[in-house]
Amino acid sequence: MQGTLTISRFAFLTGLPAKTLRYYDEIGLFKPEAVDQQTGYRQYSVSQIGSAAKIRQWRQMGLPLEDIRTLLDHPEQSLAVLEQHQIRLEEEIAIRQQSLWHLQHHLKEDPMEYRTEQIPTLQTLSIRTFLEVPEYEVIPQAFRELMGHLKKHQYQTPYPSFFACYTEKRDKEMLVEMCIPVSGAVQGEGRIEVRTFESRPAFIGRFVGPYDRVGAAYTQVVEEALRRGLKIDGSTAEFYVKSVPDTPNPEEYETDIAFFLQQP
């Protein structure tokens, strides 16, 4: 047939292997222009090169075949399909990054420093609320309120600010507390309270790095605590030893991850 291409020639021009072209034909995704009735050889037209090149490009993007079928059959849905795939890729990348971080720390010696310490009694400006995972935005919002109140009254803070999570629950929500330790005479305002954080023993791991990796570091700390035979009570706290005001580089942030210990 004049103006047609053999499957091998079409594969060369489009970058799609002949085996792949045969498979796409079998599943009805991309069919040749014609099939020789005597030999069964597939024949493609030059006009099909553009569509085949798009398919190859979409596959390089990691698009599933069903999404490609939608793009071919319903081009008006292209933007929605590609945007949804972008979201899917971003989620996969985040998961892979976490996996890579875990692998890197498994292959090298644990970089965290551990200690058991009695957290002192602290007077704090505090916001207590109930949080349901993953609604973590309440944490930075509360700290912004607390910092604004601190600066407004020029209170002094003798100890790193911290976020505590307790075992007390309400349905699926857990009790959390955002605290800034303060000294001297202070007062609350609105939902900001002046509270006393009672002294308690804790097993602590010092994590160095950005906040989006702090969650993964919790596992290391609790595993080390259990390895040492310590009895934790389920409550935790993050003490922000070195944070945004101290350095512009998130890799230099220092966070003490504390697991409170059962008291006799």
Disulfide bonds with the S-S distance in Angstrom:
none
